[in-house]
C-alpha cells in the first residue's frame, strides 16, 4: 500500500471513535461540576487535531500552500483548545464561564484564522 493512499482501517477507527463518543454523550446527559471522560475525550480530540495539523505542516513544508495552510490550521486548533480549556477550568472552579472574555477571545481567534 502506498503512503499516499488513505487507509480504510484508519477511517473506520475514526468513525468508531466518533460513534462511541456520541453514545457516551447521550448516556451521560446530566451536567455536574466534575471532570469526566467526555471532557477529557473532547480535549484529547482537540489535541490530536492540532498535532495532526502540525505534522502535516511539517510533511508538506516544501509546498508553498499546504505547508502554511496546515500550520495556520494547527495554530487555530491550539487557540480553540486554549479557549475550551479556559471554559472547562472556570466551570470546574464553580464560576460561571459565561461570559468569559478570555475564552471567547481564543474561540474568536479560531474562527478568524
Secondary structure, 3 states (H helix, E strand, C coil): CCCCCCCHHHHHHHHHHHHHHHHHHHHCCCCCCCCCHHHHHHHHHHHHHHHHHHHHHHHCCCCCCHHHHHHHHHHHHHHHHHHHHHHHHHHHCCCCCCCCHHHHHHHHHHHHC
